[in-house]
Amino acid sequence: SAIEGGEKIDFPLYNIFEESVLPRCKNSEKIKARLSELSATSVLMSGSGPSVFGVFDTEAAARECVERLTEEGKLAFFARSV
């Protein structure tokens, strides 16, 4: 109901697989750091990895991040949650 009401929800994201995957997959670890640098409010590895995603306060910030990562040669996509 908070999401439907447009409220900002601040809660930590956690994926236990990061503990074993990220030390072996340095590129995903670097991209997580880069997403944070590019204003993601939360960053997490997806599932059992190695894909990562960022959550942004605005669509403009998310799209800017995709543009910057693409310019850096990374495969990045914009998506909205449903």
N, C-alpha and C positions, 0 to 999 in steps of 0.2 A: 504493500500500500504506500510505503514511503517513496518508492521509485515511481509509481503511477502518479503520485502527488507532486513529483518534481523535486523532492527533497534530495539534498546531497547526503549520501551515506558514506561514512568514513569507517572502514573496517580493514584489517590487514588481510592480505591474500597469502595463502600458503600452499605449497605443493611439496610434499615430503620427498618426491623423486628428485627434486633439485639437489638434495644432499649427495646423491650418488652420481647423477648425470652431469651436473655443471663442472665438477672437477675434471671430468673426462672430455667435455665438450666446451673448450675454451671460447669458441666463436659465439655460442649462445650466451655465455657469461658476459662477453664483451658487448653483445647487442643489448642485453638487459641494462648494462651500465649506460649505454648510449641512449636508450629510450628514456631513462631517468634524466640524463643531461638535456634531452629535448622536451622536457616538461611533462612527462608521463607522471601521473600522481600515484599509480601503482603499476608494477611490472611483475610478470609471472611467467614461468615456463608452462606451456600448455600440455596437459596430460603427462605422458611419460617422455615427452620431449622429442626432438630438441627445439621445436618452435617456441617462440616467446611472444607475448603480447603486452601492450601498454594500455592503460586506461587514462583518458585525458578529460580535463574539465570542459573543454569546448571542442566542437567539430573542427574549427579553424586550427587549433593547436594540433589535433590529430592529423589533419591533412598536411600541415607544415612538416610534421615529423616524417610522414610518408615521403614527401618530396625530398627532404634532406637525406633520408636513408637511401632513397633511389639514386640520388646524385652520388652517393658514396659507394654505389655498386651493390647495395643490398636489395634483396627481394622483399618488398614491403607492400602491404595492402591496408586500405581503410575499410572499416566495417562498423556498423551500428549494432548494438545489442537489441534483442527482441524481447 
